[in-house]
Amino acid sequence: MSETTLTPSRLWKHMSLDQRTRIARAFWSDTEATDDQVQAALLIAQQKKFRPKTVIGLDVDRKARHLATIGPMPEQIAARALIVYHLAEQRPLMGAFLDALGIKHENGLIQEDEVKPDAKQIPVAAAAIGKQFPVEDVRIYLNTLLCQDPETWGALKQVPQAQEPESGSKTSNVVP
């Protein structure tokens, strides 16, 4: 059995509709994601049989609902949506994780280039944020780190907070 690499689009596919909708809302609200938003509008238009102009003219909530129902998501759009969501909605979670790792940051953004966390501290930091924040938010965040930069965050593969729940729930965020 071969291991399936976690990618942003696979992470997207395994999230609940509510999670994808929250992430899509943040994506459409970001003023700096214009190029990716145009690509997402074209994708929605193609899959929903709308005119691109119609999609672009929709309000943020309607665009978010449409994007959330797209199954196969291009990597670039899924990656951008996950990053934008965390920057817009999950700064306290990001900051708490980096604090637990002893990594300097400003409001959840790492201040130095080439930061390499201590692999032994990652499970401790994950457990700490797992006690402070909703389990699904923690799971999405840890898996986003893992799929965005597996070399730096590879130790997250073994962290229970990043794993699928035992029940195999439909809201899991990791690739089975």
Secondary structure, 3 states (H helix, E strand, C coil): CCCCCCCHHHHHHCCCHHHHHHHHHHHHHCCCCHHHHHHHHHHHHHHHCCCHHHHHHCCHHHHHHHHHCCCCCCHHHHHHHHHHHHHHHCHHHHHHHHHHHCCCEECCEECCCCCCCCCCCHHHHHHHHHHHCCHHHHHHHHHHHHHHCHHHHHHHHHCHHHCCCCCCCCCCCCCC
